[in-house]
Amino acid sequence: MKTCGIIAEYNPFHNGHKYQIEETKKRYGATHIVAVMSGNFTQRGDVAVYDKYKRAEIALQSGVDLVIELPVAYALASAEQFALGAVSLLHSLGCVDMLSFGSECGDIELLHETAGAVVYAQNHDDFFRYMRNGDTLPVALQKTIETYYEDDIIKTLTEPNNTLAVEYLKAMDELGCSFTPVTIGRTGAEHDSDVVSENIASASKIRKLILSGDDASAFVPVLPEADTADIRRLETAILAKLRTMSCKEIEKAPNVLMGLENRIYKAARVSSNLAELYMLIKTKRYTMARIRRIVLACFLGIKKADLKASPSYVHILGMNAKGREILSAADCKLPMDTSLKNLAAQGDKQKRQAALEESAGNMYALAFEKNRPCGLDYTTKPVILP
């Protein structure tokens, strides 16, 4: 038994994801796959096109054996916090042998070197000077690294999957993980690209096809007959929530710094849609993805304090027979269950984390063409396959 962890959103699960799983098994001998998957909201600051249980089911049909949920506070966090939350869940299982992730470079040694460069740069005076002068964090980091490192390190950090891979390596080092990192080189379409390559397309391209009603079946192993969610259906609800919040309440959301709460407060009062809201909030210091995440954190009631500690439980979304073998081998340091109700009863930290998940689910239920009821996080059964 050789258990491999994968961190993903599967929004939606596509042929590139299937390729990663197959190559991880073939190249590195993985026999069991556990995926830490974002729930109904994603790191780009958006809703997932299919709900988390449908995405877990497709993952289980396509090579994954166990799916556990990345709590919403971490799913909507920066790359660093996203990675730290997900890696900590794998670490807590106590039975993971390796972590597999995609990258543009496909070179684990180069990624290790780049991770070291990032840690050095983030503690350098130049980095803080660039930040004080108004650069976004990625720009400040890039400028610092360009000063002190060679072109191969610089180029590595220009690619989004490489950047996330670096955060996984940093998180493993910080947590003292014993499992081995391995990487699979990304093939075909680039991240967020509209260009397709045979049967490979980016997740963003596939989402556009699905939401526009076009055929995406060539790019996914399973195209479900399921309702799709669209954040545009939540526009009024998001604006309404922001208009009820004071500057002090907005300031408590993660990554709201240096007076950004005032810009959000003012923008919410004049914006008629989300695109307008984002543009009015936008500054040189903040990327658009970060602004979208902050807006959703405000909408869902996520606060800075919710990211001060690692996830407090392991919520199982689905499994097959091999997934049950992973659970049997686990020596989990956290409460672990398929029931959010049972997890919420484990203590104050678990209660708070579960309450955020329930609230996020209740709001996500309004993103469908036909609104869904509240409480589905407490009533939906886990996906159990043979």
Residue, then its C-alpha position, 0 to 999 in steps of 0.5 A: m500500500k502506497t498512499c498518495g495525496i493530491i490537492a485539487e478543486y476539480n472544478p470540474f474534473h478533467n482529462g488533465h486531472k485523470y492524466q496526473i493520477e494515472e502518471t502518479k500511479k505509473r511513475y511513482g507506484a501509488t496504489h491509493i489516492v486521497a484528494v483534498m478538494s475545495g468545497n463549493f467555493t474556489q480559490r479564484g474567488d468563485v463558486a464551483v460549477y458543480d457541487k462538492y458531492k457531485r465533484a467528489e463522485i466524479a473524482l471517485q469514478s476517475g481514479v481517486d479513492l478518498v475525497i476529503e474537504l478543504p474547509v471554505a476558509y482555506a479554499l478562499a485563502s491566498a495560495e500560501q494559506f490554501a496550501l498550508g490548510a490542505v497539506s495539514l489535512l494530509h499530514s494529519l491522516g498519518c498514512v500518506d506516503m507522497l504528495s503529487f502535484g502538477s507543475e509546468c516545469g515538471d522538475i521537483e529539484l528546481l521547485h525545491e530550489t525555487a521554494g528556498a528562493v521564495v522563503y529567502a525573498q519574503n524575508h528580505d528588506d527589498f521585498f518589504r520595501y516593494m510592498r510599502n511602495g504599493d506593489t502586489l505581493p506577487v510583483a514584490l516577490q518577483k522583483t526581489i527574486e530577479t535581483y538575487y536569483e538566476d533566470d531558471i528560478i525567475k521563470t519558474l515563478t511566472e507559471p501558476n502551477n509552479t507557484l502553487a507547487v512551491e507553496y506545497l513544498k513550503a507547507m510541507d517544510e513548515l509542518g515537518c511532513s515526512f511524505t515525499p513530494v513528486t510532480i507531474g509536468r502539465t501537458g496540453a492547454e495552459h492554465d486559464s487558456d482558451v486554447v485546447s490541445e486534442n482532448i485537453a483544455s484548461a478548467s476555465k475553458i471547460r467551465k465557460l463551455i459548460l455554463s454557456g451550454d456548449d459541449a465539453s465532453a471531449f475534455v472530461p472523463v465524465l460529463p454529469e447531468a447535473d445543475t450548474a452553479d453561477i456566481r452571477r446568480l449571487e450578485t444581489a445577495i453579495l451586494a446586499k450583504l456588503r451594504t449591511m456591513s460596517c468598515k470595522e466588520i469588513e476589516k475583520a475579513p482575511n487579507v483586508l489591510m491598509g484601509l481596503e475596508n473603506r474602498i469596499y464599503k464605498a464601492a458596495r454602495v454604488s456598484s450594481n454588479l460584481a464586475e463593477l464592484y471589483m473594479l472600484i475596489k481594485t488597487k495596484r496593491y491587490t490582485m483581482a483574484r485576491i479582491r474576489r476572495i475578500v468579497l466572498a469572505c465578507f459575504l460568507g462571514i469568514k474572518k482573519a481569526d478563522l485562518k490562524a490555526s490549521p483545519s480542526y477536523v477531516h470531513i469525508l465527502g466520499m470513498n470507495a473500497k480503497g478509500r476505506e483501506i486508507l481510513s483503516a491505515a490512518d492514524c488521524k490526529l483530528p476528528m474524522d467523520t462523514s457527518l458535519k453534525n458529528l464533527a461540529a459536536q467535537g469542540d468549539k473550533q470544530k463548531r466554528q469551522a462547521a458553521l462556516e461550512e453550513s453557511a457557505g453551503n446555504m449561500y451556494a444553494l442560491a447560485f443554481e437556476k433553481n434555488r436549493p434549500c438550506g441545510l444540505d451540508y447536514t443532510t447530504k449523504p457521502v458518496i460511497l462507491p464499491 
